[in-house]
Amino acid sequence: MLGTALLAVTFWGATPVATKLAVSGFDPLAVGLLRTLLAGLLAVPLLALARLAPPKAPAGRALLAVSALGGFVLFPLLFSLGLGRTSAAHGALILAVLPIFTGLIAAALERRRPRARWWLGAGLAIAGTVWLIAGRFGLAGPGASLSGDLLVMASALAASTGYVAGARAARDTGTWAVTFWGLALGGLALLPVLPFVVAPAELVQAEASVWLSLLYLAGVASILAYAAWYWALGQGDIARTGLIQFAQPVVGLVLAALILREALTWPLLLAAFVIIGGVALAQGKPS
């Protein structure tokens, strides 16, 4: 069970590297668009096979729309644009604060007051992220930029909003229905934009490594990782399994160094320690 959860986290941890490889062959906007389109195409037959119905209530459908927009439209587009301008290591660390953003949004909507320990952890994680984005004293490193980091930060906010809306919608229909319907709706929303972003010649001329990266983002990171994660959560202690998520940015850093040869400087590693430590202290829960 824990091995399956770790596999899912590894899949997600490799997302910044896969995105960085994909944007080397396609325009970043095209990568974000194609990622969701391909995932949507894979989700449609899964919806039919599992006979998963969308929410019936208007409120549930509105939440599903927000989830699809935040998690499967804005997130991949903003994240791909950001990775076109910054490093995979920065992308991995900025995404590590997703539980903090998700907790803040959920607490605001539910009018809950976070406990002191959560605020301390959130403050540490945000401080480490601000330091990372500031990029002073060589912290940014080669290939990292302020604009790219801010785009990744915006993508994290979009994803967190989508997560909260999706969690609320899943109370009636279940997580699988919300996830696959969100992917299908996201792909449908982006389909009309495809001819204006990607020329047919680009699709034919793209190298195999670029297409493999896109397929990884669509099939593995967007579907298989979710399947593995939800299965693991259903098999054991959710709190214990959830702690494995703290390995995700570490996987991203290691893969960025091994595959992309990005330098892991001491300031970068210190920022990683502060961010991950802050998220761990908060435990991703606002109350």
PyMOL commands that set and color helices and strands:
alter all, ss='L'
color gray80, all
select helices_A, chain A and resi 2-13+15-22+28-50+58-83+88-95+98-110+116-134+146-173+175-197+200-205+208-235+238-259+266-282
alter helices_A, ss='H'
color red, helices_A
deselect
rebuild
show_as cartoon
